[in-house]
Structures are given as C-alpha cells and as structure tokens.
C-alpha cells in the first residue's frame, strides 16, 4: 500500500533533527507492528510510505499508529513544535492511501525514487528529502 499524509497546515517543519527523528520513529513503529517499509520519503511537509503489512492488519489502524505515536513523541521531544501547533495535533487530518495491486511495486518505487536525495545510507529504503 502507498500512504501519504502531511503536517498540519502543511507547515515545513520536517527539517534537520526533526526530520531525522520522524524517520527513525516511523521505522521503529513499523518494526514493532511487523510492517515492512518497501520505500519511503520524508519531505518538509509530508510523508510517503510504500508498505507491506499482514492480512490481519488494517490500513486505518496502521496509519493511526504511525501518525499518533510519531506526533506524540515529536511534540514531547521538540518543544518548539508546540509553538506552531497549539493543541495535540502535529499531522493534518486524513491521509491518502492507494493499493498497489493495480500498478507494480516497481512503479511506486520509481515514483518515490524521484523524490530521492541520498542520505547517510542507513535505511536506504526510507529516505529524507532535503
């Protein structure tokens, strides 16, 4: 499945340490939920993830965990985010989700690759857009 969601108000807050921490949190959440990241991109105001998950998991529950846990941790660890986002929400409402059954995994990966900017090589499937 290909999932996309954005920061609240599309603010460009996913930069530097926050962007790196967001990436590591999303990787941890996927590992904990037994979800494989086929490819991913973190831009300044949104996240793309191409994921493979088990048949007993639902996309809505998975996105709820990805957005909820990462939002909570980022706001705890980066108090400056609370100045921009009063309240508890870091991510915008909703998400886009597309099954990759009607297109090939290679097509999705190629699309995400065009967002690519090489990172440190750690977690090459989940890249950070500079």
Buried (B, 14 or more C-beta within 10 A) or exposed (E): BBBBBBBBEEBEBBBEEBBBBBBBBBBEBBEEBEBEBBBBBBBBBBBBBBBEBEEEBEBEEBBEBBBBBBBEBBBEEBEEBEEEBEEEBBBBEEBEBEEBEEEEBEEBBEBBEEBEEEBEEEBEBBBBBE
